Amino acid sequence: MNPAQALLFDAEEMPIFAPQRESHTSHGDVPSLLKWTGSKRSQATRIAAYAPAFNRYYEPFLGGGALLYLMAKPGAVAADIYAPLTAFWTMVRDNPERLIADYARQWEALQADLPGYFYVVRDRFNMTRQPEDLNFLMRTCVNGIVRFNNKSDFNNSFHLSRKGMLPRRFAGIVRLWTDKLRGVEIRSGDFEETIADAQAGDFVYLDPPYAGNKQRYISDLDVARFGDVLDHLNRRGVRWALSFDGVRGGTIYDHTIPSDIYRRKVLLNSGYSAIAKVLNGPVEMVTESLYLNY
Ligand SMILES: C[S@@+](CC[C@H](N)C(=O)[O-])C[C@H]1O[C@@H](n2cnc3c(N)ncnc32)[C@H](O)[C@@H]1O
């Protein structure tokens, strides 16, 4: 399968038809503000092409928000369980100039004390969890990838060969996102409470963490509870799309989603694993599944 192809399955796992619908945007149209683990930036356009018409959009596992960038409209709800992350997105929406000025100031401090200043900010973030510091760390840590230890402290190191994105470039990217976030309601909390008020006609995009990736996330997922929540959405007439299991190299991250919960399954070839590249492991082709209840 080449990257332009997708396989579509019905709920009994029978391949049916594989349209690769084009949308008006391309991958490059989601500017990379926060490179969160599990980011769907490279597939966002293809996922968005499967979205139905909807009243209100919900994205309860926001992370770096790749799909939100394409789907956001006033009234949309975006949330994550990691409070410093939702504080960051709230700042992008409400206080972009403060974030931009803070990054410029911290970037200058880094150039004057390289890499010592990075570790000053990392220690401070692990005590105060300020969103400006999360942003600075994400812009300057190894490969921009978030990583926490088992105490939920940020523990990635400074990216020695880089000095961080130039402040002027960062400012341009923040302002693009601020435009997209106008009128978007940003909540902090568990996915179940985020989507509790979704109604018939609304659309929920779910991108929970892979259990196979659990050490890279703040919180792992209870798969049984997750199935119950999807079932409840079905009964309320809420449409949803779920990025879930996947195949990486020879490994199948297979969390069986009961076939009576969804209508179709699309296999999206998402290219090569960024994590494998970062960790100098074997470069592996990653295939992501998209489950749809419509
Ligand atoms: C795969 S990432 C989402 C990536 C995102 N789609 C993107 O493009 O960057 C999963 C996110 O779910 C969040 N999360 C984990 N458990 C959660 C829960 N119980 N409720 C809400 N969010 C949760 C994590 O903090 C993480 O940001």
Ligand as a Chemical Component Dictionary entry (heavy atoms), coordinates in Angstrom:
data_LIG
# 
_chem_comp.id                   LIG 
_chem_comp.type                 NON-POLYMER 
_chem_comp.pdbx_formal_charge   0 
_chem_comp.three_letter_code    LIG 
# 
loop_
_chem_comp_atom.comp_id 
_chem_comp_atom.atom_id 
_chem_comp_atom.alt_atom_id 
_chem_comp_atom.type_symbol 
_chem_comp_atom.charge 
_chem_comp_atom.model_Cartn_x 
_chem_comp_atom.model_Cartn_y 
_chem_comp_atom.model_Cartn_z 
_chem_comp_atom.pdbx_ordinal 
LIG C1  C1  C 0  -2.421 10.432 20.732 1  
LIG S1  S1  S 1  -2.420 11.900 21.721 2  
LIG C2  C2  C 0  -3.380 12.976 20.737 3  
LIG C3  C3  C 0  -2.579 13.503 19.571 4  
LIG C4  C4  C 0  -3.322 14.519 18.742 5  
LIG N1  N1  N 0  -4.398 13.927 17.976 6  
LIG C5  C5  C 0  -2.359 15.251 17.826 7  
LIG O1  O1  O 0  -2.584 15.282 16.613 8  
LIG O2  O2  O -1 -1.366 15.791 18.322 9  
LIG C6  C6  C 0  -3.440 11.468 23.062 10 
LIG C7  C7  C 0  -3.724 12.589 24.065 11 
LIG O3  O3  O 0  -4.688 12.086 24.992 12 
LIG C8  C8  C 0  -4.430 12.646 26.270 13 
LIG N2  N2  N 0  -5.104 11.763 27.244 14 
LIG C9  C9  C 0  -4.652 10.610 27.798 15 
LIG N3  N3  N 0  -5.600 10.071 28.592 16 
LIG C10 C10 C 0  -6.679 10.906 28.533 17 
LIG C11 C11 C 0  -7.978 10.887 29.122 18 
LIG N4  N4  N 0  -8.354 9.901  29.954 19 
LIG N5  N5  N 0  -8.838 11.890 28.825 20 
LIG C12 C12 C 0  -8.456 12.906 28.009 21 
LIG N6  N6  N 0  -7.232 12.985 27.426 22 
LIG C13 C13 C 0  -6.357 11.994 27.676 23 
LIG C14 C14 C 0  -2.918 12.711 26.358 24 
LIG O4  O4  O 0  -2.533 13.715 27.305 25 
LIG C15 C15 C 0  -2.537 13.051 24.898 26 
LIG O5  O5  O 0  -2.384 14.439 24.749 27 
# 
loop_
_chem_comp_bond.comp_id 
_chem_comp_bond.atom_id_1 
_chem_comp_bond.atom_id_2 
_chem_comp_bond.value_order 
_chem_comp_bond.pdbx_ordinal 
LIG C1  S1  SING 1  
LIG S1  C2  SING 2  
LIG S1  C6  SING 3  
LIG C2  C3  SING 4  
LIG C3  C4  SING 5  
LIG C4  N1  SING 6  
LIG C4  C5  SING 7  
LIG C5  O1  DOUB 8  
LIG C5  O2  SING 9  
LIG C6  C7  SING 10 
LIG C7  O3  SING 11 
LIG C7  C15 SING 12 
LIG O3  C8  SING 13 
LIG C8  N2  SING 14 
LIG C8  C14 SING 15 
LIG N2  C9  SING 16 
LIG N2  C13 SING 17 
LIG C9  N3  DOUB 18 
LIG N3  C10 SING 19 
LIG C10 C11 SING 20 
LIG C10 C13 DOUB 21 
LIG C11 N4  SING 22 
LIG C11 N5  DOUB 23 
LIG N5  C12 SING 24 
LIG C12 N6  DOUB 25 
LIG N6  C13 SING 26 
LIG C14 O4  SING 27 
LIG C14 C15 SING 28 
LIG C15 O5  SING 29 
# 
